[in-house]
Amino acid sequence: MNQLYVPFAVSEKRVQRIMKSLGLRSIVIKKYRPYQADAVYNEGENVLKWDFSTTKKNEKRVSDITYLHTVADGWTYLGSMMDVATNKMIG
């Protein structure tokens, strides 16, 4: 038999009381807010000079790093490396 669900309004405090009585807690993840770094990294050299043409495998590689938020470990960093000739991730 198909039952009809009819939502009803409850206050936030009521939901808090019910969750507390059942021993439930919410997981709050803070939004990442980027900040302006004091020191700017200028040590790297642009070796490719935006020339991504290649003739053989493993001649040119590009890489990137990003960060992910996980519940268990907090902020985790992910680094990746790609071969330009094959467009495959190698690391």
PDB file of N, CA, C and O in Angstrom, chain B, residues numbered from 101:
ATOM      1  N   MET B 101       0.844  -1.178   0.000  1.00  0.00           N
ATOM      2  CA  MET B 101       0.000   0.000   0.000  1.00  0.00           C
ATOM      3  C   MET B 101       0.887   1.238   0.000  1.00  0.00           C
ATOM      4  O   MET B 101       1.860   1.299   0.751  1.00  0.00           O
ATOM      5  N   ASN B 102       0.570   2.206  -0.817  1.00  0.00           N
ATOM      6  CA  ASN B 102       1.353   3.414  -0.958  1.00  0.00           C
ATOM      7  C   ASN B 102       0.885   4.442   0.071  1.00  0.00           C
ATOM      8  O   ASN B 102      -0.270   4.866   0.045  1.00  0.00           O
ATOM      9  N   GLN B 103       1.793   4.847   0.989  1.00  0.00           N
ATOM     10  CA  GLN B 103       1.425   5.816   2.016  1.00  0.00           C
ATOM     11  C   GLN B 103       1.842   7.204   1.576  1.00  0.00           C
ATOM     12  O   GLN B 103       2.883   7.378   0.942  1.00  0.00           O
ATOM     13  N   LEU B 104       1.044   8.171   1.907  1.00  0.00           N
ATOM     14  CA  LEU B 104       1.337   9.554   1.565  1.00  0.00           C
ATOM     15  C   LEU B 104       2.105  10.187   2.719  1.00  0.00           C
ATOM     16  O   LEU B 104       1.666  10.137   3.868  1.00  0.00           O
ATOM     17  N   TYR B 105       3.246  10.778   2.409  1.00  0.00           N
ATOM     18  CA  TYR B 105       4.063  11.458   3.421  1.00  0.00           C
ATOM     19  C   TYR B 105       3.685  12.921   3.434  1.00  0.00           C
ATOM     20  O   TYR B 105       3.754  13.600   2.410  1.00  0.00           O
ATOM     21  N   VAL B 106       3.285  13.405   4.596  1.00  0.00           N
ATOM     22  CA  VAL B 106       2.897  14.805   4.745  1.00  0.00           C
ATOM     23  C   VAL B 106       3.884  15.461   5.698  1.00  0.00           C
ATOM     24  O   VAL B 106       3.877  15.165   6.893  1.00  0.00           O
ATOM     25  N   PRO B 107       4.736  16.351   5.187  1.00  0.00           N
ATOM     26  CA  PRO B 107       5.710  17.018   6.059  1.00  0.00           C
ATOM     27  C   PRO B 107       5.024  18.034   6.968  1.00  0.00           C
ATOM     28  O   PRO B 107       3.988  18.598   6.617  1.00  0.00           O
ATOM     29  N   PHE B 108       5.608  18.254   8.120  1.00  0.00           N
ATOM     30  CA  PHE B 108       5.074  19.256   9.028  1.00  0.00           C
ATOM     31  C   PHE B 108       6.234  20.056   9.598  1.00  0.00           C
ATOM     32  O   PHE B 108       7.364  19.572   9.648  1.00  0.00           O
ATOM     33  N   ALA B 109       5.957  21.270  10.024  1.00  0.00           N
ATOM     34  CA  ALA B 109       6.993  22.183  10.499  1.00  0.00           C
ATOM     35  C   ALA B 109       7.303  21.928  11.970  1.00  0.00           C
ATOM     36  O   ALA B 109       6.402  21.784  12.797  1.00  0.00           O
ATOM     37  N   VAL B 110       8.598  21.876  12.277  1.00  0.00           N
ATOM     38  CA  VAL B 110       9.065  21.795  13.663  1.00  0.00           C
ATOM     39  C   VAL B 110      10.189  22.798  13.826  1.00  0.00           C
ATOM     40  O   VAL B 110      10.837  23.186  12.854  1.00  0.00           O
ATOM     41  N   SER B 111      10.416  23.214  15.062  1.00  0.00           N
ATOM     42  CA  SER B 111      11.457  24.196  15.305  1.00  0.00           C
ATOM     43  C   SER B 111      12.826  23.514  15.391  1.00  0.00           C
ATOM     44  O   SER B 111      12.925  22.305  15.604  1.00  0.00           O
ATOM     45  N   GLU B 112      13.847  24.299  15.222  1.00  0.00           N
ATOM     46  CA  GLU B 112      15.218  23.791  15.304  1.00  0.00           C
ATOM     47  C   GLU B 112      15.521  23.282  16.717  1.00  0.00           C
ATOM     48  O   GLU B 112      16.207  22.273  16.880  1.00  0.00           O
ATOM     49  N   LYS B 113      15.014  23.972  17.727  1.00  0.00           N
ATOM     50  CA  LYS B 113      15.230  23.547  19.119  1.00  0.00           C
ATOM     51  C   LYS B 113      14.621  22.176  19.385  1.00  0.00           C
ATOM     52  O   LYS B 113      15.209  21.363  20.099  1.00  0.00           O
ATOM     53  N   ARG B 114      13.447  21.914  18.817  1.00  0.00           N
ATOM     54  CA  ARG B 114      12.800  20.612  19.011  1.00  0.00           C
ATOM     55  C   ARG B 114      13.644  19.500  18.409  1.00  0.00           C
ATOM     56  O   ARG B 114      13.824  18.443  19.014  1.00  0.00           O
ATOM     57  N   VAL B 115      14.162  19.752  17.206  1.00  0.00           N
ATOM     58  CA  VAL B 115      15.023  18.758  16.564  1.00  0.00           C
ATOM     59  C   VAL B 115      16.277  18.541  17.399  1.00  0.00           C
ATOM     60  O   VAL B 115      16.737  17.407  17.533  1.00  0.00           O
ATOM     61  N   GLN B 116      16.840  19.614  17.965  1.00  0.00           N
ATOM     62  CA  GLN B 116      18.024  19.489  18.824  1.00  0.00           C
ATOM     63  C   GLN B 116      17.719  18.648  20.061  1.00  0.00           C
ATOM     64  O   GLN B 116      18.526  17.802  20.446  1.00  0.00           O
ATOM     65  N   ARG B 117      16.577  18.869  20.679  1.00  0.00           N
ATOM     66  CA  ARG B 117      16.211  18.106  21.873  1.00  0.00           C
ATOM     67  C   ARG B 117      16.019  16.631  21.551  1.00  0.00           C
ATOM     68  O   ARG B 117      16.474  15.762  22.295  1.00  0.00           O
ATOM     69  N   ILE B 118      15.340  16.352  20.436  1.00  0.00           N
ATOM     70  CA  ILE B 118      15.099  14.955  20.050  1.00  0.00           C
ATOM     71  C   ILE B 118      16.413  14.258  19.725  1.00  0.00           C
ATOM     72  O   ILE B 118      16.636  13.121  20.141  1.00  0.00           O
ATOM     73  N   MET B 119      17.284  14.936  18.981  1.00  0.00           N
ATOM     74  CA  MET B 119      18.585  14.340  18.643  1.00  0.00           C
ATOM     75  C   MET B 119      19.413  14.097  19.903  1.00  0.00           C
ATOM     76  O   MET B 119      20.087  13.073  20.014  1.00  0.00           O
ATOM     77  N   LYS B 120      19.364  15.036  20.856  1.00  0.00           N
ATOM     78  CA  LYS B 120      20.121  14.882  22.093  1.00  0.00           C
ATOM     79  C   LYS B 120      19.596  13.706  22.899  1.00  0.00           C
ATOM     80  O   LYS B 120      20.378  12.948  23.473  1.00  0.00           O
ATOM     81  N   SER B 121      18.283  13.547  22.948  1.00  0.00           N
ATOM     82  CA  SER B 121      17.709  12.432  23.705  1.00  0.00           C
ATOM     83  C   SER B 121      18.054  11.080  23.073  1.00  0.00           C
ATOM     84  O   SER B 121      18.145  10.074  23.777  1.00  0.00           O
ATOM     85  N   LEU B 122      18.246  11.052  21.738  1.00  0.00           N
ATOM     86  CA  LEU B 122      18.618   9.815  21.051  1.00  0.00           C
ATOM     87  C   LEU B 122      20.127   9.602  20.983  1.00  0.00           C
ATOM     88  O   LEU B 122      20.591   8.570  20.498  1.00  0.00           O
ATOM     89  N   GLY B 123      20.899  10.591  21.475  1.00  0.00           N
ATOM     90  CA  GLY B 123      22.358  10.472  21.456  1.00  0.00           C
ATOM     91  C   GLY B 123      22.958  10.712  20.081  1.00  0.00           C
ATOM     92  O   GLY B 123      24.039  10.204  19.780  1.00  0.00           O
ATOM     93  N   LEU B 124      22.267  11.484  19.238  1.00  0.00           N
ATOM     94  CA  LEU B 124      22.757  11.774  17.885  1.00  0.00           C
ATOM     95  C   LEU B 124      23.436  13.128  17.864  1.00  0.00           C
ATOM     96  O   LEU B 124      23.011  14.063  18.543  1.00  0.00           O
ATOM     97  N   ARG B 125      24.514  13.224  17.064  1.00  0.00           N
ATOM     98  CA  ARG B 125      25.224  14.492  16.897  1.00  0.00           C
ATOM     99  C   ARG B 125      25.486  14.716  15.421  1.00  0.00           C
ATOM    100  O   ARG B 125      25.696  13.762  14.671  1.00  0.00           O
ATOM    101  N   SER B 126      25.476  15.953  15.006  1.00  0.00           N
ATOM    102  CA  SER B 126      25.757  16.274  13.609  1.00  0.00           C
ATOM    103  C   SER B 126      27.262  16.399  13.403  1.00  0.00           C
ATOM    104  O   SER B 126      28.014  16.646  14.346  1.00  0.00           O
ATOM    105  N   ILE B 127      27.682  16.225  12.164  1.00  0.00           N
ATOM    106  CA  ILE B 127      29.076  16.415  11.797  1.00  0.00           C
ATOM    107  C   ILE B 127      29.164  17.741  11.060  1.00  0.00           C
ATOM    108  O   ILE B 127      28.562  17.913  10.000  1.00  0.00           O
ATOM    109  N   VAL B 128      29.911  18.672  11.622  1.00  0.00           N
ATOM    110  CA  VAL B 128      30.039  19.989  11.036  1.00  0.00           C
ATOM    111  C   VAL B 128      31.426  20.086  10.409  1.00  0.00           C
ATOM    112  O   VAL B 128      32.436  19.887  11.084  1.00  0.00           O
ATOM    113  N   ILE B 129      31.470  20.393   9.116  1.00  0.00           N
ATOM    114  CA  ILE B 129      32.731  20.566   8.409  1.00  0.00           C
ATOM    115  C   ILE B 129      32.874  22.044   8.090  1.00  0.00           C
ATOM    116  O   ILE B 129      32.023  22.630   7.421  1.00  0.00           O
ATOM    117  N   LYS B 130      33.952  22.638   8.572  1.00  0.00           N
ATOM    118  CA  LYS B 130      34.168  24.051   8.313  1.00  0.00           C
ATOM    119  C   LYS B 130      34.521  24.267   6.852  1.00  0.00           C
ATOM    120  O   LYS B 130      35.270  23.488   6.261  1.00  0.00           O
ATOM    121  N   LYS B 131      33.983  25.317   6.283  1.00  0.00           N
ATOM    122  CA  LYS B 131      34.276  25.658   4.909  1.00  0.00           C
ATOM    123  C   LYS B 131      35.699  26.195   4.833  1.00  0.00           C
ATOM    124  O   LYS B 131      36.120  26.982   5.681  1.00  0.00           O
ATOM    125  N   TYR B 132      36.438  25.764   3.807  1.00  0.00           N
ATOM    126  CA  TYR B 132      37.803  26.248   3.637  1.00  0.00           C
ATOM    127  C   TYR B 132      37.765  27.691   3.175  1.00  0.00           C
ATOM    128  O   TYR B 132      37.052  28.037   2.232  1.00  0.00           O
ATOM    129  N   ARG B 133      38.521  28.511   3.834  1.00  0.00           N
ATOM    130  CA  ARG B 133      38.626  29.909   3.447  1.00  0.00           C
ATOM    131  C   ARG B 133      40.094  30.198   3.130  1.00  0.00           C
ATOM    132  O   ARG B 133      40.936  30.198   4.028  1.00  0.00           O
ATOM    133  N   PRO B 134      40.399  30.442   1.867  1.00  0.00           N
ATOM    134  CA  PRO B 134      41.791  30.703   1.512  1.00  0.00           C
ATOM    135  C   PRO B 134      42.268  32.010   2.125  1.00  0.00           C
ATOM    136  O   PRO B 134      41.483  32.932   2.347  1.00  0.00           O
ATOM    137  N   TYR B 135      43.527  32.073   2.386  1.00  0.00           N
ATOM    138  CA  TYR B 135      44.089  33.278   2.965  1.00  0.00           C
ATOM    139  C   TYR B 135      45.263  33.730   2.114  1.00  0.00           C
ATOM    140  O   TYR B 135      45.868  32.938   1.391  1.00  0.00           O
ATOM    141  N   GLN B 136      45.568  34.985   2.209  1.00  0.00           N
ATOM    142  CA  GLN B 136      46.674  35.553   1.446  1.00  0.00           C
ATOM    143  C   GLN B 136      47.977  35.231   2.164  1.00  0.00           C
ATOM    144  O   GLN B 136      48.175  35.632   3.311  1.00  0.00           O
ATOM    145  N   ALA B 137      48.850  34.520   1.499  1.00  0.00           N
ATOM    146  CA  ALA B 137      50.135  34.175   2.096  1.00  0.00           C
ATOM    147  C   ALA B 137      51.042  35.401   2.101  1.00  0.00           C
ATOM    148  O   ALA B 137      50.996  36.224   1.187  1.00  0.00           O
ATOM    149  N   ASP B 138      51.861  35.512   3.135  1.00  0.00           N
ATOM    150  CA  ASP B 138      52.780  36.644   3.220  1.00  0.00           C
ATOM    151  C   ASP B 138      53.892  36.534   2.181  1.00  0.00           C
ATOM    152  O   ASP B 138      54.236  37.512   1.518  1.00  0.00           O
ATOM    153  N   ALA B 139      54.448  35.336   2.049  1.00  0.00           N
ATOM    154  CA  ALA B 139      55.552  35.142   1.114  1.00  0.00           C
ATOM    155  C   ALA B 139      55.027  34.519  -0.174  1.00  0.00           C
ATOM    156  O   ALA B 139      54.243  33.571  -0.128  1.00  0.00           O
ATOM    157  N   VAL B 140      55.443  35.029  -1.299  1.00  0.00           N
ATOM    158  CA  VAL B 140      55.051  34.504  -2.590  1.00  0.00           C
ATOM    159  C   VAL B 140      56.181  33.618  -3.094  1.00  0.00           C
ATOM    160  O   VAL B 140      57.351  33.996  -3.034  1.00  0.00           O
ATOM    161  N   TYR B 141      55.824  32.433  -3.592  1.00  0.00           N
ATOM    162  CA  TYR B 141      56.826  31.490  -4.077  1.00  0.00           C
ATOM    163  C   TYR B 141      57.251  31.876  -5.489  1.00  0.00           C
ATOM    164  O   TYR B 141      56.447  31.803  -6.419  1.00  0.00           O
ATOM    165  N   ASN B 142      58.481  32.276  -5.653  1.00  0.00           N
ATOM    166  CA  ASN B 142      59.016  32.663  -6.961  1.00  0.00           C
ATOM    167  C   ASN B 142      60.268  31.871  -7.311  1.00  0.00           C
ATOM    168  O   ASN B 142      61.027  32.275  -8.192  1.00  0.00           O
ATOM    169  N   GLU B 143      60.491  30.760  -6.641  1.00  0.00           N
ATOM    170  CA  GLU B 143      61.711  30.000  -6.847  1.00  0.00           C
ATOM    171  C   GLU B 143      61.640  29.084  -8.060  1.00  0.00           C
ATOM    172  O   GLU B 143      62.676  28.715  -8.613  1.00  0.00           O
ATOM    173  N   GLY B 144      60.428  28.709  -8.487  1.00  0.00           N
ATOM    174  CA  GLY B 144      60.277  27.764  -9.589  1.00  0.00           C
ATOM    175  C   GLY B 144      60.598  28.393 -10.934  1.00  0.00           C
ATOM    176  O   GLY B 144      60.454  29.600 -11.127  1.00  0.00           O
ATOM    177  N   GLU B 145      61.032  27.558 -11.849  1.00  0.00           N
ATOM    178  CA  GLU B 145      61.370  28.020 -13.187  1.00  0.00           C
ATOM    179  C   GLU B 145      60.391  27.391 -14.180  1.00  0.00           C
ATOM    180  O   GLU B 145      60.123  26.192 -14.099  1.00  0.00           O
ATOM    181  N   ASN B 146      59.866  28.163 -15.095  1.00  0.00           N
ATOM    182  CA  ASN B 146      58.950  27.664 -16.104  1.00  0.00           C
ATOM    183  C   ASN B 146      59.774  27.036 -17.225  1.00  0.00           C
ATOM    184  O   ASN B 146      60.170  27.715 -18.172  1.00  0.00           O
ATOM    185  N   VAL B 147      60.027  25.745 -17.110  1.00  0.00           N
ATOM    186  CA  VAL B 147      60.887  25.049 -18.047  1.00  0.00           C
ATOM    187  C   VAL B 147      60.188  24.837 -19.387  1.00  0.00           C
ATOM    188  O   VAL B 147      60.825  24.943 -20.434  1.00  0.00           O
ATOM    189  N   LEU B 148      58.886  24.539 -19.371  1.00  0.00           N
ATOM    190  CA  LEU B 148      58.164  24.249 -20.610  1.00  0.00           C
ATOM    191  C   LEU B 148      57.822  25.497 -21.418  1.00  0.00           C
ATOM    192  O   LEU B 148      57.661  25.410 -22.635  1.00  0.00           O
ATOM    193  N   LYS B 149      57.712  26.625 -20.789  1.00  0.00           N
ATOM    194  CA  LYS B 149      57.340  27.883 -21.448  1.00  0.00           C
ATOM    195  C   LYS B 149      56.081  27.717 -22.300  1.00  0.00           C
ATOM    196  O   LYS B 149      56.016  28.238 -23.414  1.00  0.00           O
ATOM    197  N   TRP B 150      55.087  26.998 -21.788  1.00  0.00           N
ATOM    198  CA  TRP B 150      53.788  26.737 -22.412  1.00  0.00           C
ATOM    199  C   TRP B 150      53.909  25.969 -23.724  1.00  0.00           C
ATOM    200  O   TRP B 150      52.996  26.018 -24.548  1.00  0.00           O
ATOM    201  N   ASP B 151      55.015  25.261 -23.935  1.00  0.00           N
ATOM    202  CA  ASP B 151      55.179  24.429 -25.128  1.00  0.00           C
ATOM    203  C   ASP B 151      54.948  22.979 -24.716  1.00  0.00           C
ATOM    204  O   ASP B 151      55.842  22.337 -24.164  1.00  0.00           O
ATOM    205  N   PHE B 152      53.729  22.454 -24.988  1.00  0.00           N
ATOM    206  CA  PHE B 152      53.375  21.113 -24.561  1.00  0.00           C
ATOM    207  C   PHE B 152      53.487  20.096 -25.689  1.00  0.00           C
ATOM    208  O   PHE B 152      52.997  18.976 -25.547  1.00  0.00           O
ATOM    209  N   SER B 153      54.109  20.449 -26.794  1.00  0.00           N
ATOM    210  CA  SER B 153      54.296  19.495 -27.884  1.00  0.00           C
ATOM    211  C   SER B 153      55.454  18.555 -27.532  1.00  0.00           C
ATOM    212  O   SER B 153      56.464  18.979 -26.972  1.00  0.00           O
ATOM    213  N   THR B 154      55.288  17.281 -27.869  1.00  0.00           N
ATOM    214  CA  THR B 154      56.294  16.285 -27.535  1.00  0.00           C
ATOM    215  C   THR B 154      56.326  15.209 -28.611  1.00  0.00           C
ATOM    216  O   THR B 154      55.349  15.019 -29.335  1.00  0.00           O
ATOM    217  N   THR B 155      57.448  14.505 -28.716  1.00  0.00           N
ATOM    218  CA  THR B 155      57.605  13.482 -29.747  1.00  0.00           C
ATOM    219  C   THR B 155      57.673  12.082 -29.172  1.00  0.00           C
ATOM    220  O   THR B 155      57.443  11.117 -29.901  1.00  0.00           O
ATOM    221  N   LYS B 156      57.979  11.934 -27.901  1.00  0.00           N
ATOM    222  CA  LYS B 156      58.099  10.598 -27.317  1.00  0.00           C
ATOM    223  C   LYS B 156      57.591  10.597 -25.881  1.00  0.00           C
ATOM    224  O   LYS B 156      57.409  11.648 -25.267  1.00  0.00           O
ATOM    225  N   LYS B 157      57.364   9.386 -25.359  1.00  0.00           N
ATOM    226  CA  LYS B 157      56.871   9.226 -23.989  1.00  0.00           C
ATOM    227  C   LYS B 157      57.921   9.693 -22.982  1.00  0.00           C
ATOM    228  O   LYS B 157      59.122   9.655 -23.249  1.00  0.00           O
ATOM    229  N   ASN B 158      57.452  10.122 -21.847  1.00  0.00           N
ATOM    230  CA  ASN B 158      58.280  10.535 -20.709  1.00  0.00           C
ATOM    231  C   ASN B 158      59.256  11.657 -21.049  1.00  0.00           C
ATOM    232  O   ASN B 158      60.274  11.823 -20.376  1.00  0.00           O
ATOM    233  N   GLU B 159      58.952  12.418 -22.081  1.00  0.00           N
ATOM    234  CA  GLU B 159      59.799  13.564 -22.407  1.00  0.00           C
ATOM    235  C   GLU B 159      59.415  14.779 -21.559  1.00  0.00           C
ATOM    236  O   GLU B 159      60.272  15.510 -21.063  1.00  0.00           O
ATOM    237  N   LYS B 160      58.087  14.974 -21.406  1.00  0.00           N
ATOM    238  CA  LYS B 160      57.586  16.102 -20.617  1.00  0.00           C
ATOM    239  C   LYS B 160      56.496  15.604 -19.686  1.00  0.00           C
ATOM    240  O   LYS B 160      55.633  14.813 -20.067  1.00  0.00           O
ATOM    241  N   ARG B 161      56.562  16.086 -18.464  1.00  0.00           N
ATOM    242  CA  ARG B 161      55.562  15.724 -17.456  1.00  0.00           C
ATOM    243  C   ARG B 161      55.075  16.994 -16.771  1.00  0.00           C
ATOM    244  O   ARG B 161      55.827  17.954 -16.608  1.00  0.00           O
ATOM    245  N   VAL B 162      53.817  16.983 -16.378  1.00  0.00           N
ATOM    246  CA  VAL B 162      53.247  18.098 -15.621  1.00  0.00           C
ATOM    247  C   VAL B 162      52.667  17.545 -14.324  1.00  0.00           C
ATOM    248  O   VAL B 162      52.276  16.380 -14.254  1.00  0.00           O
ATOM    249  N   SER B 163      52.616  18.388 -13.303  1.00  0.00           N
ATOM    250  CA  SER B 163      52.113  17.924 -12.010  1.00  0.00           C
ATOM    251  C   SER B 163      51.258  19.007 -11.371  1.00  0.00           C
ATOM    252  O   SER B 163      51.295  20.177 -11.755  1.00  0.00           O
ATOM    253  N   ASP B 164      50.486  18.570 -10.377  1.00  0.00           N
ATOM    254  CA  ASP B 164      49.611  19.476  -9.654  1.00  0.00           C
ATOM    255  C   ASP B 164      49.396  18.912  -8.261  1.00  0.00           C
ATOM    256  O   ASP B 164      49.535  17.709  -8.040  1.00  0.00           O
ATOM    257  N   ILE B 165      49.061  19.776  -7.333  1.00  0.00           N
ATOM    258  CA  ILE B 165      48.755  19.357  -5.967  1.00  0.00           C
ATOM    259  C   ILE B 165      47.470  20.042  -5.537  1.00  0.00           C
ATOM    260  O   ILE B 165      47.243  21.213  -5.843  1.00  0.00           O
ATOM    261  N   THR B 166      46.634  19.302  -4.827  1.00  0.00           N
ATOM    262  CA  THR B 166      45.388  19.857  -4.314  1.00  0.00           C
ATOM    263  C   THR B 166      45.134  19.259  -2.937  1.00  0.00           C
ATOM    264  O   THR B 166      45.848  18.350  -2.516  1.00  0.00           O
ATOM    265  N   TYR B 167      44.148  19.748  -2.249  1.00  0.00           N
ATOM    266  CA  TYR B 167      43.836  19.264  -0.925  1.00  0.00           C
ATOM    267  C   TYR B 167      42.382  18.856  -0.852  1.00  0.00           C
ATOM    268  O   TYR B 167      41.515  19.468  -1.476  1.00  0.00           O
ATOM    269  N   LEU B 168      42.124  17.801  -0.071  1.00  0.00           N
ATOM    270  CA  LEU B 168      40.782  17.255   0.092  1.00  0.00           C
ATOM    271  C   LEU B 168      40.471  17.189   1.576  1.00  0.00           C
ATOM    272  O   LEU B 168      41.359  16.920   2.385  1.00  0.00           O
ATOM    273  N   HIS B 169      39.230  17.431   1.938  1.00  0.00           N
ATOM    274  CA  HIS B 169      38.841  17.308   3.342  1.00  0.00           C
ATOM    275  C   HIS B 169      38.188  15.951   3.552  1.00  0.00           C
ATOM    276  O   HIS B 169      37.205  15.621   2.889  1.00  0.00           O
ATOM    277  N   THR B 170      38.735  15.164   4.474  1.00  0.00           N
ATOM    278  CA  THR B 170      38.159  13.871   4.818  1.00  0.00           C
ATOM    279  C   THR B 170      37.681  13.914   6.255  1.00  0.00           C
ATOM    280  O   THR B 170      38.223  14.655   7.076  1.00  0.00           O
ATOM    281  N   VAL B 171      36.676  13.128   6.556  1.00  0.00           N
ATOM    282  CA  VAL B 171      36.117  13.119   7.908  1.00  0.00           C
ATOM    283  C   VAL B 171      37.117  12.532   8.894  1.00  0.00           C
ATOM    284  O   VAL B 171      37.266  13.039  10.006  1.00  0.00           O
ATOM    285  N   ALA B 172      37.803  11.463   8.490  1.00  0.00           N
ATOM    286  CA  ALA B 172      38.704  10.774   9.406  1.00  0.00           C
ATOM    287  C   ALA B 172      40.015  11.526   9.633  1.00  0.00           C
ATOM    288  O   ALA B 172      40.485  11.611  10.767  1.00  0.00           O
ATOM    289  N   ASP B 173      40.610  12.072   8.571  1.00  0.00           N
ATOM    290  CA  ASP B 173      41.959  12.633   8.679  1.00  0.00           C
ATOM    291  C   ASP B 173      42.019  14.147   8.569  1.00  0.00           C
ATOM    292  O   ASP B 173      43.099  14.718   8.719  1.00  0.00           O
ATOM    293  N   GLY B 174      40.925  14.806   8.320  1.00  0.00           N
ATOM    294  CA  GLY B 174      40.965  16.252   8.128  1.00  0.00           C
ATOM    295  C   GLY B 174      41.460  16.571   6.727  1.00  0.00           C
ATOM    296  O   GLY B 174      41.054  15.920   5.764  1.00  0.00           O
ATOM    297  N   TRP B 175      42.323  17.557   6.603  1.00  0.00           N
ATOM    298  CA  TRP B 175      42.837  17.954   5.295  1.00  0.00           C
ATOM    299  C   TRP B 175      43.908  16.978   4.846  1.00  0.00           C
ATOM    300  O   TRP B 175      44.866  16.712   5.573  1.00  0.00           O
ATOM    301  N   THR B 176      43.740  16.448   3.648  1.00  0.00           N
ATOM    302  CA  THR B 176      44.683  15.507   3.051  1.00  0.00           C
ATOM    303  C   THR B 176      45.110  16.073   1.705  1.00  0.00           C
ATOM    304  O   THR B 176      44.291  16.615   0.963  1.00  0.00           O
ATOM    305  N   TYR B 177      46.389  15.946   1.397  1.00  0.00           N
ATOM    306  CA  TYR B 177      46.919  16.491   0.149  1.00  0.00           C
ATOM    307  C   TYR B 177      47.008  15.406  -0.918  1.00  0.00           C
ATOM    308  O   TYR B 177      47.357  14.265  -0.618  1.00  0.00           O
ATOM    309  N   LEU B 178      46.697  15.756  -2.149  1.00  0.00           N
ATOM    310  CA  LEU B 178      46.744  14.840  -3.270  1.00  0.00           C
ATOM    311  C   LEU B 178      47.639  15.442  -4.341  1.00  0.00           C
ATOM    312  O   LEU B 178      47.357  16.520  -4.864  1.00  0.00           O
ATOM    313  N   GLY B 179      48.724  14.736  -4.665  1.00  0.00           N
ATOM    314  CA  GLY B 179      49.627  15.172  -5.723  1.00  0.00           C
ATOM    315  C   GLY B 179      49.475  14.242  -6.912  1.00  0.00           C
ATOM    316  O   GLY B 179      49.292  13.038  -6.735  1.00  0.00           O
ATOM    317  N   SER B 180      49.548  14.783  -8.123  1.00  0.00           N
ATOM    318  CA  SER B 180      49.406  13.959  -9.313  1.00  0.00           C
ATOM    319  C   SER B 180      50.430  14.398 -10.357  1.00  0.00           C
ATOM    320  O   SER B 180      50.829  15.561 -10.411  1.00  0.00           O
ATOM    321  N   MET B 181      50.847  13.432 -11.186  1.00  0.00           N
ATOM    322  CA  MET B 181      51.784  13.706 -12.255  1.00  0.00           C
ATOM    323  C   MET B 181      51.266  13.054 -13.534  1.00  0.00           C
ATOM    324  O   MET B 181      50.822  11.905 -13.515  1.00  0.00           O
ATOM    325  N   MET B 182      51.324  13.795 -14.650  1.00  0.00           N
ATOM    326  CA  MET B 182      50.788  13.312 -15.913  1.00  0.00           C
ATOM    327  C   MET B 182      51.845  13.427 -17.005  1.00  0.00           C
ATOM    328  O   MET B 182      52.570  14.419 -17.087  1.00  0.00           O
ATOM    329  N   ASP B 183      51.919  12.396 -17.842  1.00  0.00           N
ATOM    330  CA  ASP B 183      52.794  12.416 -19.006  1.00  0.00           C
ATOM    331  C   ASP B 183      52.080  13.183 -20.115  1.00  0.00           C
ATOM    332  O   ASP B 183      50.934  12.877 -20.441  1.00  0.00           O
ATOM    333  N   VAL B 184      52.752  14.179 -20.696  1.00  0.00           N
ATOM    334  CA  VAL B 184      52.126  15.039 -21.707  1.00  0.00           C
ATOM    335  C   VAL B 184      51.883  14.260 -23.004  1.00  0.00           C
ATOM    336  O   VAL B 184      50.873  14.494 -23.669  1.00  0.00           O
ATOM    337  N   ALA B 185      52.759  13.361 -23.374  1.00  0.00           N
ATOM    338  CA  ALA B 185      52.625  12.651 -24.652  1.00  0.00           C
ATOM    339  C   ALA B 185      51.422  11.710 -24.656  1.00  0.00           C
ATOM    340  O   ALA B 185      50.700  11.642 -25.651  1.00  0.00           O
ATOM    341  N   THR B 186      51.198  10.992 -23.571  1.00  0.00           N
ATOM    342  CA  THR B 186      50.122   9.991 -23.523  1.00  0.00           C
ATOM    343  C   THR B 186      48.885  10.486 -22.787  1.00  0.00           C
ATOM    344  O   THR B 186      47.841   9.839 -22.863  1.00  0.00           O
ATOM    345  N   ASN B 187      48.963  11.597 -22.085  1.00  0.00           N
ATOM    346  CA  ASN B 187      47.877  12.117 -21.253  1.00  0.00           C
ATOM    347  C   ASN B 187      47.415  11.100 -20.212  1.00  0.00           C
ATOM    348  O   ASN B 187      46.230  11.038 -19.885  1.00  0.00           O
ATOM    349  N   LYS B 188      48.344  10.309 -19.696  1.00  0.00           N
ATOM    350  CA  LYS B 188      48.029   9.320 -18.663  1.00  0.00           C
ATOM    351  C   LYS B 188      48.660   9.753 -17.341  1.00  0.00           C
ATOM    352  O   LYS B 188      49.752  10.320 -17.296  1.00  0.00           O
ATOM    353  N   MET B 189      47.932   9.465 -16.280  1.00  0.00           N
ATOM    354  CA  MET B 189      48.458   9.744 -14.943  1.00  0.00           C
ATOM    355  C   MET B 189      49.534   8.708 -14.616  1.00  0.00           C
ATOM    356  O   MET B 189      49.302   7.507 -14.758  1.00  0.00           O
ATOM    357  N   ILE B 190      50.693   9.161 -14.186  1.00  0.00           N
ATOM    358  CA  ILE B 190      51.788   8.241 -13.883  1.00  0.00           C
ATOM    359  C   ILE B 190      52.158   8.259 -12.405  1.00  0.00           C
ATOM    360  O   ILE B 190      52.953   7.433 -11.958  1.00  0.00           O
ATOM    361  N   GLY B 191      51.608   9.163 -11.665  1.00  0.00           N
ATOM    362  CA  GLY B 191      51.940   9.199 -10.247  1.00  0.00           C
ATOM    363  C   GLY B 191      51.021  10.092  -9.478  1.00  0.00           C
ATOM    364  O   GLY B 191      51.168  10.232  -8.264  1.00  0.00           O
TER     365      GLY B 191
END
